[in-house]
Amino acid sequence: MPHIPTESAPTELVQIIVQAITAAAGGWLPFDRFMALALYAPGLGYYAGAAPKFGLLPDSGSDFVTAPELSPAFGQTLAVQVAEALEQTGTQELWEFGAGSGALALQLLDALEVLGVCVQRYHIVELSASLRARQQALLARHAHKLQWHDTLPERFEGVVLGNEVLDAMPVKLLQRSDGVWHERGVGWDAEATRFVWRDRPTDLRPPLEIAGVHDYSTEIHPQAEAFVRTLGERLVRGAVLLLDYGFGESEYYHPQRHMGTLVCHRAHQVDADPLADVGAKDITAHVNFTGIALAAQEAGFAVLGYTTQAHFLINCGLVSKMEQLTQAGRAQAAKLILEHEMGELFKVLALAKGAPWDARGFVHGDRTHRL
Ligand SMILES: C[S@@+](CC[C@H](N)C(=O)[O-])C[C@H]1O[C@@H](n2cnc3c(N)ncnc32)[C@H](O)[C@@H]1O
């Protein structure tokens, strides 16, 4: 067993990754495998740990904020689109992937109750045992409606939700150096006792040709696309709402975006080194919504709409909801739609299995044509 540095907190996780590298051909682990272990190794990965992760401020011990943590108006407004989707698809079940603290589930269940919408069951597909326990505590009032799953059943129906889930799925890294494309993987420097980048020539390419010959780092998203394909194969009837930061592929693979989008979050700070402090911080990449929409269409989904979070929430009535909030509540809710906060970078993609309809969230500002 190689010597492991004692200063890296999750020593056992580092050891597991070093073992995976040692067992891999040429001591080279593709980055998506490294990211999967760093985030999801059972009991050890970042999302398996007991740290708070999601929250408003670093002094809560959290690392980043998500929309449902920022303001309950997020889930209350999303509930309007969810209610319409349940009605249009004739279903009564919700399926949330990666439910975090449970905040979105609580906001939705409370708001749907007020709207008089029948939800027979709220299913949560959660990889992390510690998050599942947190969700159970927060959602105790709705316990009779809730059901947790480790994986998706072979066939299901209802409305599927994923807020900031696609960005947490492992990505492959591509690196163009001196005009030659490489896949970037991870090795172990036993002398320096640290993870190191290792590049290998590859036939993999970004979905668009990147103009120019300059060095260029980027990501591709086979796991997120496979996830959407699996949804398409198994969802018999229903709709899917995916909310996340990202762009269409012409923006994603713009020649000037030469550093890619891979970053880490810890204590509300962003850094670009996923090989350090493994297991103690989140690793994430933006979503290529064109790739997701294409995978969805191949899997039998119709695209109902694609727009910014600001347009989506305003179309669903956020502004009138804000009028009922306190000044402090309004300020928080405004961050959901302000261009320099979550309004523009965050997007919403809606998919339907069955007959499509004019979904309320995309009535103004639909950008499907830009995908
Ligand atoms: C950035 S967090 C977002 C949490 C929450 N949705 C929110 O908005 O606060 C990403 C979540 O996605 C989950 N996740 C990633 N891949 C998943 C998958 N294949 N199935 C279910 N959950 C997944 C992670 O476990 C984590 O809880």
The ligand as an ORCA input file, in Angstrom:
! r2SCAN-3c Opt
* xyz 0 1
  C     -25.681     19.705     -6.058
  S     -26.594     18.509     -5.194
  C     -28.227     19.153     -5.367
  C     -29.130     18.775     -4.227
  C     -30.573     19.287     -4.300
  N     -31.248     18.812     -5.488
  C     -30.654     20.775     -4.200
  O     -31.043     21.419     -5.175
  O     -30.336     21.317     -3.133
  C     -26.517     17.140     -6.269
  C     -27.297     15.931     -5.824
  O     -27.424     15.032     -6.926
  C     -27.344     13.708     -6.436
  N     -27.102     12.785     -7.558
  C     -26.093     12.783     -8.444
  N     -26.230     11.753     -9.310
  C     -27.375     11.110     -8.984
  C     -28.088      9.993     -9.515
  N     -27.625      9.312    -10.560
  N     -29.231      9.616     -8.915
  C     -29.711     10.303     -7.850
  N     -29.077     11.372     -7.309
  C     -27.936     11.767     -7.861
  C     -26.250     13.830     -5.391
  O     -26.248     12.729     -4.520
  C     -26.640     15.134     -4.715
  O     -27.583     14.906     -3.687
*
